[in-house]
């Protein structure tokens, strides 16, 4: 299980983004952080039998950074690369035609794309490993085995875009993230 929480003083959009992610990524549990320190988050994760933690930090009133951690017994949280810096987020309620209410997503995969750059492949592998989601081909998407898939691609400007597509309807359900950059060295923790 993965614990999903926010920075200490989240805005409404940060809370909504955290809730949206908990709805589309299976095996995540959203917890209000309150005044918990990082050690407190680790204790809460151990209490809930969660092996990993994702913390969403705010920047200028919106979601700005996602840090991924592994819970280490008595030591607290150990940062796992990459640190994801967000340029912008489109919440589920802001995506036209998105199915917000309805069935819960129980199984998800990451769509393998042809001609993907090494950055996209590295990021897909990191997401697959952290969230324990398989990477599948386009033909496997239509097999009916998964409720949704995560699509990772670059836009015209060169930013990484991550979005979630509901199956079998193939409707974007969101949230959609525009990633400004990724930090792969963990000594850069902040």
Secondary structure, DSSP 8 states (H G I E B T S, - for coil): -EEEEE-TT--HHHHHHHHHHHHHSTTEEE---TT--HHHHHHHHHHTT-SEEEEEEEETTEEEEEEEEEEETTTEEEEEEEEEEEEEEE-GGGSTT---SS-----EEEE--TT--HHHHHHHHHHHHHHT-EEE-HHHHTTS--SEEEEEEE-TTS-EEEEEEETTTTEE-S-EEEEEEEE--GGG--
